[in-house]
Amino acid sequence: MLDERKLAVLRAVVEDFVSTNEPVGSKALADRHKLGVSPATIRNDMVALEEDGYIAQPHTSAGRVPTDKGYRLFVDRLSSVKPLSKAERRAIESFLSGAVDLDEIIARTVRLLAQLTRQVAIVQYPSLTRSAVQHVELVPLGGQRLMMVVITNTGRVEQRVIDGLGEIDESAVADLRTMLNRAIAGLHLGDVPEAVEDLPSQVRPEERRMAASVLSVLLESLVERHEERIVLAGTANLAAVDFAASLRDVLEALEENMVLIRLLGEAKDPSMLTVRIGAENFHEGLRSTSIVSADYGVGNQSLAKIGVVGPTRMDYPGTMGAVRAVARYVGQILAGH
């Protein structure tokens, strides 16, 4: 591992390169940072950092730039992420709390994160498999039709119209609604099929056809996997960046949903922040990017992921602070819905 002085030099190289996009020389570091040593000592430290693979010399310049390995050590040794200002926190709170449903929460979150970080923001919809049933509503629509509405604890609303039920008795609908809610309210969606298995045998013979149709549509709607849904914003922010790979490769990778799902990884822990830098990314088109992601959820339960994609020359403390803060606010808003 590097000693504290060389780490301070590496930190200064990363900060200067991120802010100026110019290779960094020892004299500039001595002038701009209070490192407490001479330019000659800084130069020797930079030689050692280069030999260890933490910085490199672009062929056209006398200065040095961080490598993926250098950025990784910088991120691993960050003492803290950059907190948001009070004004930023207030703006996030008021912007997100104005959302009326899950779709709007996701849409506002992704726009907000792209604006805060000036990167590409990615937000995954809460996974249905991690959700629990909050309430089931059955609404007669006239004729032989019913509307079924399933509301989950994560704010998701699944609506289905069920047709061809024959004559609908409103008191039978009310009984079935009560029975359904008693059986499945509070259960995780994966546990619903077993919980409703015997329900048709518990209703009057003349109502079994309706009960069987409602349960069939209910189970069908729970099997459909919506966690593949991912929303992006801010791709225009990439136009201002010089990527080592072509911008086209990056944009093509971002168009593939399965790539984004793998990039973000599986939601595990709401307090966890993940940073993947350059060659650590499995997708060839994203080897010149870094991905900062976090889980969001309600209480200790992770529901899905949120993150940003940008160049490896990224303001890591600021980006990590923004991703973490927005993830927390989304969790608070979902908990309150």
Secondary structure, 3 states (H helix, E strand, C coil): CCCHHHHHHHHHHHHHHHHHCCCECHHHHHHHCCCCCCHHHHHHHHHHHHHCCCEECCCCCCCEEECHHHHHHHHHCCCCCCCCCHHHHHHHHHHHHCCCCHHHHHHHHHHHHHHHHCCEEEEECCCHHHCEEEEEEEEEEECCEEEEEEEECCCCEEEEEECCCCCCCHHHHHHHHHHHHHHHCCCEHHHHHHHHCCHHHHCCHHHHHHHHHHHHHHHHHHHCCCCCCEEEECHHHHHHCCCCCCHHHHHHHHCCHHHHHHHHCCCCCCCCEEEEEHHHCCCHHHCCEEEEEEEEEECCEEEEEEEEEEECCCCHHHHHHHHHHHHHHHHHHHHHC
